[in-house]
Amino acid sequence: MVRTPVEQSEHIEPRKQASHVQPAAERPHAQLQMLHRLAARLNQSPDVRDIAEAVVGELRTLIDYHNCRVHLLDPDGETLVPIAFRGQLSEYQGETYDALLIKVGQGLTGHVAATRASYYTPNANEDPYATTIPGTEDVDESILAAPLVFGDRLVGTIVISKLGIDQFDEEDRRMLETVASHTAVAIENARRTAEIERALEAEREAAAGLRALDEMKNAFLRAVSHDLRTPLTVVLGAAMTLERDDVEIPRAERLDLLARLATNARKLNRLLTDLLDVERLARGVVKVDRSPTDVAALVQSAVAEAGIVPARSVAVETEPLILDVDGPKVERILENLLLNAVKHTPRGSRIWVRTSRSQDGLLLVVEDDGPGVPASMREEVFEPFRRGDPEDPSPGSGIGLSLVAEFARLHGGRAWVEDRPGGGASFRVFLPC
């Protein structure tokens, strides 16, 4: 890699911890905190350069470096392009942008990119891979570098350096490797989001005559992308933390990470199941398989399995009923109605679940005391990929209620929403038996 020019120092002190760097005994805990904070921040940014800037900034809180650089691999597969720099020098003293472009295999950075393995040189002046920019002074400098790798793909590199000989240790190396893993995931997520947006833009231009359909598809892709990315980021972050064997994680924190893994894995499974059902319904291959079903027991099971957060109070009122319905589909109806109520009501809201026999059939009711559904939107909320209020900040793919309506239709029934007496929404499903 091309080394960063640094200011000549008259005296290099032995390695010591900077005042802002955590003491060695506190570093493992500080690392975990930093990784959680960093992962959350990276997940918020769709811009690759913002991600790189966040990384070089947060990394400074744990590793005392002189300079830090992030390079990304160009689409040509051969060139490493600098996108973020932090250190005592804000630019490469007079060097042109072209001088900062590095070929894979060139210098220390190029070596790390080619081997896809981290590399540490305690003295760059004596390292066979390090090269010096012509016209800059030779100084004693330690350099630590790690590749950004996602799956089997090289994304780029991250390199830190510090004046003096042997200024980094094995803990610094492990920390940089972990940060590099998080960075690669965040960059690939941002790129994929950007690719989706570019693809959608191209589709909008090509399908000007199908604007209504195009808008619905865009809303769906944005919502599903968010629904997939958020739990996936949590799963990846928690898994990367748990797989580390160099940090002792307290039992309470480990259990919390495992709980996050399970919760977000269930979210992913639920979303994928909904998407598969939408596709199967479109092909007309979904059928109703009726059998005598204990409705009261099914309701209790659905409420328990839905995983309603403690911030919601759920009251269940059921009659003893044995009816011929498709039990799994009725359970999915209840699950989606419950999740919809949780998603669109504030913390502390109450939810009611009621079942009763009505007109030779089953009436399912899920009510809440939230803001309700405007009259103008009560039909379109059951359409595929539609959400009730476009300004509602609650994320969602908009397919849950469409499945409620479709499963009701397959039973020969219907689903609708009306005002709840006292305020809120009352979602109702009638299934003839």
N, C-alpha and C positions, 0 to 999 in steps of 0.2 A: 504494500500500500504506500501511496505517496504520503510522507510524514508531514504533519502540520508544522510550519515554522513557528518557533517560540522565541520569546525575548531572552537574550543572554542574561544569565544570573551570575553574579560574582561569587556566590557561595550557595551550595546545595546542602540543606540541612538533612539529617537522617530522617527516614520515614516516620511520620507522626500523624495522629488523628487531628483533622481540622476541627474547629470548635463546633461546626454545625453537623458533624458526622457522629452517629451514635457510638457509644463505647462498645467494645467487643462483646461484653456480656449481654448487652441489650440488643445486639444486632439481629439475631433470629426473629425476635418478636417485632422489631421495627421493620424488618423485611416483609413479614406477613402483612403488616398494616399498610406498608407502601404498595405492595402488590394489589391488595384489595382496592386501595384508593386509585391506583393507576388503571386497573382493569375497568373500574367504574367510569373514569374519565375518558379512557379510550373508546368505550362503548358509545359515548355521547357524540363523538366526532365522526362525520362521514368523510373528512378531508385527510388525505394521507400526510400532507405536510404538517397539519395541526397535530396529528398523532405523533409524528417524529419529534416535533417541538416539545410536546408533553413528556415524551420519554426522556429526552436529554435534560429537561428541567427536573423531573422527579428523581432521576437517577442520582443527581448531585446530592440529594438529601442523605444518601447512604454511602456513596463512594466518593472520596476526595480526589477528583480528577482535575487536570489542568485544561484539557480540551476534550470535547466529545463530538463525534460526527456520526451521522446516519446516511448511508448510501442505499439507493434502490437500484435493482437490476433493471436496465432498460429493456423494452420489448425486443430489442435485437438479440438479447440473450448473451451479450458479450461485454456490455459497458455498464459500469457502476456510476450512478449519477448522484452527487451530493444534494440532499434536500434539507438537512438541519445541521446547525453547528452551534456549539456553546463553549465558551472558554474565555481566557484572558484576552485573546485576540478575536475581534469580530469578523475579520476577513483575512485572506491569505496575502499579506503584504505585496500588493502589486501584481499577483499572479492572475492570469486570465481564467475565465470559466473553463475553457478547454483544458487547462493544465490540471484541473481538479477532477476531470473525468478519468476513471481508472478501468482498465481492461481486466476481466477475470483472469487470474494468474499473474497479474502485474503487481509487484510490491507486496507488502504485508496484507493489505486489505484484499487484494486480488487473490492472494494465497488462501486466505480464509474462505473467500467465495468459492474458489475452485475445490477445496477439500471439504467444505461445509462442516468444519470443525473449529472450535474456539482455539485461539492461539495467544500466548503470552511471551513477550520478550522483555526481560528485565533491563536490557540495555540495547536500544535500537541501533546505536553506533556499531555494535558488534554482531548484529543479526543478519543472517544471509538473505532474508526476504525484504527487510526494510530498505527503502530508498530515500534519498534526500532531494528536495526540490533544489535545482541549481540556483546558486546565489544566496542561499540561506546558510546560517551558521550551524555548525555541528555542536550539539549540546547533549549531555547525558539525559536520556528520556526513556521512561518505561511505557510500553504500549500493550494494551489488552484489547482483543477483538473477538467478536462472536458473530456467527452467521445468523441471518433471519431466514428460517426455513419453515415452510408450511407443507406438511405431508412430504412429498418427494420433490417439492419445488423450492428453488432458491428465490427468496424475495429481495434480499439485500444484505447489508452488514451494519453493525454498530461498533464503533471503536472509541476507546477512551485512552488518554495519555496523561502522563504527569512527569514533571521535571525531576530528575534524580534516577538513581539506579535501584531496581527492585522495589518499586513503590506500591505494588499490588500483591495481594495474597490469594490463596485458594478460595477463601470465602468470597472475595471480590469476583473471582472467575465464575463461581457458581451463581452468584447474584446476577451477573451480566448475562449468563446463559438463560436464566429464568426470565429476565426482562425481555431478552431477545425472542423467546417463545411467545410471550404475551403480545409483543409488538407485531410479530409476523401474523398472528391470528387477527389482530385488530386491522392491520393494513389489508389483509385479504378480504375481511368483511367489508371494509370501506370500498375496496375496489369492486367487489361484487355488487354492492349497492349502487355504485356509480355506473356499473355496466347495465344494471337493470334500468336505471334512469335513462341512460343513453338509448337502450333498446326501446323503451317506452316512447321516447321523443321521436325516434325514427318511425315507430309504428303510428304515432299521431299524425306525422306528416304524410305517411303513405295511405292512411285510412281516414282522410278528411270527410269522406262521405258517410262514415260510420261513427260519427262523433259520440253519440250517446253510448254505444257499445264500448267504444274506446275509453270513455271516462269511467264506466263501471269496471272495466278490466284494470285500469290504472289504480283505482281505489283498492281493488282486491289485492293486487300485487304489492302495493305499499303496505297494506295492513298485514298480509301474510309474511312479508319480509320482516316487519317489525316483530310479529308474533314468534317467528322462528329465531331471529337474531338474538332477542333479549334472553330467552331461556338458554339458548345454545352458548352464549357468552358466559353465562353464570356456570353452566355445566363445565365448560372448558377451563374457566378460571379455578373453580373448586377442585377439579380433577388434577390440574397441574400442581396445585398447592399440596394436595394429599399424596401425590406420587413422589414428592421430594423426601429423600431419606437423610438429608443433612440437617434438617431442622426438627426439633422436638415440638410437636404441636400439642397444646393442652387438650385434654380429653373433651372438655366442654366445647372448645372451638372445633375440634375434629367432628364431633357429633353434629354441630351446627352446619359444617360444610357438607356432611353426608345428607342431612335433611334438605339442604338446598339442592343437592344433586337429585335426590328422589323427587322433590316437588317440581323442579323444572323439567325433569325427564318425563313426568306425567303430563305436564303441559304440552310438551312436544308430541307425545303419543296421542293426546286428545286432539290436537290440531291436525295431525296427519290422518287420524281416523275420520275426522270430519271431512277432510279434503277427498279421501277415498270414497266416502259415502256420496259426496256431491257428484263425483265422476260416475259412480255406479248408478245413481239415480238418473243422471243424464242419459245413460245407455239403456235405462229401463229394465235393469236386471235385479232390482231390489224387490223382494216379495214379502208379504206379511205371513208370518207363521204363528197362527193363533193356538193357544193352549190354555187350560184353566190356570189362572194366575192369582196368587194371594196379593192383592193390590196393596194392602196395608204394609205387609212385609217388604214389598218391592219399594214402596216410598221410603220407608225407614232406611233401607239399604242405599238407595240413591242419594239421600241426604248425607249419609255417612261417607259414601265414596266420593262425593263431590268436593270434599275438602274445603268447606266454607271456613273462611278465616274467623278467628275469635272476635274480630271487631264487628261481626254481624250476629244478631239474635235471630234464630230460626225456630218458629213454632210450627209443629206438625199436628194436623187434625185429620184423621182418617177413619172411615167406617169399615167394619169387617166385610170385605167384599172378595168373592171369588168369581172372576170374570174371564171370558175368553178373549184375550188380547195377546199381542206379540210382546212378551215381557221385556226382552232386551231393548226393543225400540221404545217402549214406554219409559224405561229407565233412562234412555238417552234423551228423551223429551224432557224429563224432569231435570236431568243433569244440566242440559243447555239452558233451561229456564232459570235454574238457580244461579249458574255462572253469569248469566245476563243480568240478573238482579244485583249480584255482588259488584259486577263491573261498572254499573251505571248508577250506583247509589253511594252516598258518602259514608265514611266510617261511622259506626254507631247506629246505622239504619236497621230497621226490623224487617224480617221476611216471614211470610206465612205460606205454608203449603197445606192445601186442603184437597181431599178427594171425596166424591159422593156419587151415588147412582142418580142418573138424570135421563129421562126420556129413553128408557131401555138401553142405556149406555153409561159410560164413565165420564165424569166431569173432573178434570184436573185444573187446579187453580194455584198459581204462584203469584203472590202479591208482595209489594214493598211500599214503604212510606217515603220513597225518594221523590225526585222531581217529576216523575210521570213521563208520558209520551204525548207530544202535541197531537191534536186531532188530525192535522194535515199529514202526519207521518205514520199513522197507525196501520196502513196497508203496506207501505213500502218497506217497513222494518222486517217483514217476513220474506222479502225478495232476496235472492242470492246476492251476496257481496254488497248489501246495502247496510248502512248504519243509520240509526234514528236521527241524531242531530249531528250535522257535519262539523259543528264547532265543539262537540263533546271531546274533551281531552283524553277520555278513556280509550286505550288502544283496543283493537279487536278486528278480526277479519270479516265480521259481518255475515258469517255463514251459519252460526249456531241457530238463530231463529228460523232461517230458511229450512234447516233440517227438521225443526219442530213442526213447521207447516207441512212439509213433505211426508213425514212419518204419520201425521194426523190424516192427511189425504189418503195415504195407502190403506189406512184403517177404514176409509169411508167417512171420516170426520173432518173437522176443521180446527184452526187455531186463530185467535183474535186477541186484541188488547183493548181494554177500556179503562176509564178512571176508577181508582179505588175510592170508596167512600171514606172521607177523612184525608184524602190526598195520597198521591202515589200512583203506581201502575198496577193493573190487575190483568195478568196474562192467563188466558183460559184455553183449554183444549178439550174438545168433546170427541169421544171415541165410541161409536155405536158398537154394541156387542151382539 
